[in-house]
């Protein structure tokens, strides 16, 4: 998913108002299986009751944005989020490719215990597709071609001088975590038994990363393409629709360049990597 073209380059005050409206009017109805949108009258009444002065055009734009956000989440995102069973099936299909072609990328395990201790299916899919795509473009089979398990911060270096550094580690980077063209974070929560702070942390961490990369770009012109992968139907959709709304807001406010959801990894990830690899 990319940002809506209609809402690019809106200033922070607009997104602050979106947060205000969403938080006050709610992201979804209690027990509902869909995300809400808002009417002009609802927002106007909310402003009047809270002594907030907002012009008619801005209210109309928030109405339009809320409708687009709800449509994207209800019709696109929900249908692409996977269960552990679905992710396992896809992983098994791609794991044979990894084995037959002697791929070098890691197929990490999740952090669960007992019967839930399994391959991190979504992360493994991301790694396999990345290696397949990079091999096809570069023709190189004796090296991985990307960093599938960065164990350090992302650094931008120019003429031997460090000009930027991330505050957090990422789950992957191309071509490496030093002077990356693209970095990605993966949030797969198939076996979460309770709705805890991790999903909230995913939103806040994405915002922090985005602010740092934006500051780097504004100061140096160095662009790092910032991608967030998310999956797990129950955690993100049944329990976390409000946080999905906040991620869509982050995407449209420019905090993250792209969000890839569940099964979308099978189509968009390869395409995105090709765009990055052929760009100068």
C-alpha positions in Angstrom: 0.0 0.0 0.0 1.1 3.5 -0.9 -0.2 6.8 0.3 -3.3 8.3 -1.3 -2.3 10.7 -4.1 -5.1 13.0 -3.0 -3.6 13.6 0.4 0.1 14.0 -0.3 1.9 17.0 1.1 -0.8 17.9 3.7 0.8 19.7 6.7 1.0 18.2 10.2 -2.0 20.3 11.5 -4.2 18.3 9.1 -3.0 15.0 10.4 -3.4 16.3 14.0 -7.0 17.0 13.2 -7.5 13.5 11.7 -6.2 12.1 15.0 -8.5 14.3 17.0 -11.6 13.2 15.0 -10.6 9.6 14.9 -9.9 9.4 18.6 -13.1 11.2 19.6 -15.5 9.5 17.2 -13.9 6.1 17.3 -12.2 3.9 14.7 -14.9 1.3 14.6 -18.2 0.5 16.3 -18.0 -1.9 19.3 -18.4 -5.4 18.0 -18.3 -4.3 14.3 -16.1 -6.0 11.8 -15.4 -2.9 9.8 -13.7 0.5 10.1 -15.8 3.6 10.4 -15.9 6.7 8.2 -17.3 10.1 9.4 -19.9 12.5 8.1 -19.6 16.2 7.8 -22.3 16.7 10.5 -20.6 14.4 12.9 -17.3 16.3 12.6 -18.9 19.7 12.8 -20.8 18.7 15.9 -17.6 17.3 17.5 -15.8 20.6 16.8 -18.6 22.7 18.2 -18.9 20.6 21.4 -15.1 20.8 22.0 -14.7 24.5 21.1 -12.5 23.6 18.1 -12.5 26.1 15.2 -12.1 24.3 11.8 -12.9 25.6 8.4 -15.5 23.8 6.2 -13.0 22.7 3.5 -10.8 21.0 6.1 -13.8 19.1 7.5 -14.8 18.1 4.0 -11.3 16.8 3.4 -11.3 14.7 6.6 -14.7 13.2 5.6 -13.2 12.2 2.3 -10.0 10.9 3.9 -12.0 8.8 6.4 -14.0 7.3 3.6 -10.9 6.4 1.7 -9.2 5.0 4.8 -12.2 2.9 5.7 -12.5 1.5 2.1 -8.9 0.6 1.9 -9.0 -1.2 5.3 -12.4 -2.9 4.8 -11.9 -4.0 1.2 -8.2 -4.5 0.8 -6.4 -5.0 4.1 -8.8 -7.4 5.8 -8.8 -9.7 2.7 -5.0 -9.9 2.7 -4.2 -10.5 6.3 -3.4 -14.2 6.9 -3.9 -16.7 9.7 -0.9 -18.8 10.8 -2.4 -21.7 8.8 -2.5 -19.7 5.6 1.0 -18.3 6.1 2.3 -21.8 6.8 0.9 -23.1 3.5 2.5 -20.3 1.5 5.8 -20.8 3.3 5.8 -24.5 2.5 5.3 -23.6 -1.2 8.3 -21.2 -1.2 10.5 -23.3 1.1 11.1 -25.8 -1.6 12.4 -23.1 -3.9 14.8 -22.1 -1.1 16.0 -25.7 -0.8 16.3 -26.6 -4.5 18.2 -23.4 -5.4 20.5 -23.4 -2.4 19.3 -20.0 -1.2 21.5 -18.4 1.5 18.9 -16.3 3.3 17.9 -17.2 6.9 14.5 -18.9 7.7 14.3 -17.7 11.3 12.1 -19.2 14.0 9.5 -17.2 15.9 9.9 -16.4 19.6 7.1 -18.7 20.8 7.5 -21.9 22.9 6.3 -25.4 22.7 3.9 -26.3 19.8 3.8 -22.6 18.7 7.6 -22.7 18.1 7.6 -22.5 14.3 9.4 -20.8 11.4 8.5 -17.1 11.3 6.5 -17.7 8.2 6.1 -14.2 7.0 9.7 -13.2 7.6 10.9 -16.3 5.8 8.6 -15.5 2.8 10.0 -11.9 2.7 13.6 -13.2 2.8 13.0 -15.9 0.1 11.3 -13.5 -2.3 14.0 -10.9 -1.7 16.8 -13.4 -2.5 15.0 -14.7 -5.6 14.4 -11.2 -7.0 18.0 -10.0 -6.3 19.4 -13.2 -7.9 17.3 -12.7 -11.0 18.4 -9.1 -11.5 22.1 -9.4 -10.6 22.7 -12.9 -11.8 24.7 -13.6 -8.6 24.2 -16.9 -6.8 27.2 -17.0 -4.6 26.2 -14.1 -2.3 23.0 -13.1 -0.5 22.9 -9.6 -1.9 21.0 -8.1 1.1 21.1 -8.0 4.8 18.5 -10.5 6.1 19.3 -10.1 9.8 20.9 -6.7 10.7 22.4 -6.8 14.1 23.2 -3.1 14.3 21.8 0.3 13.6 21.4 1.7 10.1 24.2 4.2 9.2 24.5 6.7 6.4 28.1 7.5 5.5 29.4 10.1 3.1 33.1 10.4 2.2 34.0 8.6 5.4 31.8 10.7 7.6 28.7 9.4 9.4 25.9 11.7 8.5 23.0 9.7 9.9 22.1 6.8 12.2 18.9 5.1 13.2 17.8 4.7 16.8 16.6 1.2 16.1 17.6 -2.0 14.4 15.6 -3.3 11.4 14.6 -6.7 10.1 16.2 -6.3 6.7 18.1 -3.9 4.4 19.3 -3.6 0.9 22.2 -3.7 0.0 23.2 -3.6 3.6 22.5 -1.8 6.8 25.3 0.7 6.0 24.1 3.2 3.4 20.9 1.3 2.8 18.6 2.1 -0.1 15.7 0.4 1.6 15.1 -0.9 5.1 12.2 -3.0 6.3 10.5 -3.8 9.6 8.3 -6.9 10.0 5.4 -7.2 12.5 3.9 -10.8 12.3 1.8 -11.8 15.3 0.2 -15.1 14.4 0.3 -16.6 17.9 -0.4 -13.6 20.1 -2.8 -14.8 22.8 -3.5 -11.3 24.2 -3.7 -7.9 22.8 -0.7 -6.3 24.5 1.6 -3.4 23.9 3.5 -4.9 21.0 1.0 -3.7 18.4 1.0 -0.2 19.8 4.8 -0.3 19.8 4.8 -1.2 16.1 3.0 2.1 15.4 5.2 4.2 17.6 8.4 2.6 16.3 7.4 3.2 12.7 6.8 6.8 13.5 10.2 7.2 15.1 12.0 5.5 12.2 10.1 7.7 9.7 10.9 10.9 11.5 14.6 10.0 11.5 14.7 9.1 7.8 12.8 12.3 6.9 15.3 14.4 8.9 18.2 12.7 7.1 16.6 13.4 3.7 15.8 17.0 4.5 19.3 17.6 5.8 21.4 15.6 3.3 19.2 14.6 0.4 19.9 10.9 1.2 16.7 8.9 0.7 16.2 5.6 2.6 13.0 3.9 1.4 11.2 2.8 4.6 8.8 -0.2 4.4 6.6 -1.9 7.1 5.4 -5.5 6.7 2.4 -6.6 8.9 0.5 -9.8 9.2 -1.8 -11.8 11.5 -5.6 -11.5 10.9 -6.7 -11.8 14.5 -4.1 -9.5 16.0 -4.3 -6.7 13.4 -8.0 -7.0 12.3 -10.1 -8.5 15.1 -8.1 -6.8 17.9 -6.2 -3.9 16.3 -8.3 -2.0 13.8 -7.7 1.3 15.6 -3.9 0.7 15.1 -4.4 -0.2 11.5 -6.1 3.2 11.1 -3.1 4.9 12.7 -0.7 3.1 10.4 -2.7 4.3 7.4 -2.5 7.8 8.8 1.3 7.4 9.2 1.5 6.2 5.6 -0.4 9.2 4.3 1.5 11.7 6.4 4.8 10.4 5.0 6.1 8.7 8.1 6.5 5.4 6.2 6.9 5.0 2.5 5.0 1.8 2.1 3.1 -0.9 4.1 2.9 -4.4 2.7 0.1 -6.5 4.2 0.0 -10.3 4.4 -0.6 -11.9 1.0 0.4 -8.6 -0.7 4.0 -9.8 -0.2 3.5 -12.2 -3.1 2.9 -9.4 -5.6 4.2 -6.1 -4.3 7.5 -7.1 -2.7 9.2 -8.4 -5.8 7.9 -5.4 -7.8 9.2 -2.9 -5.2 12.6 -4.5 -5.0 13.0 -4.3 -8.8 12.1 -0.6 -8.6 14.8 -0.1 -6.0 17.5 -2.2 -7.6 17.2 -0.5 -11.0 17.0 3.0 -9.6 20.2 5.1 -9.5 
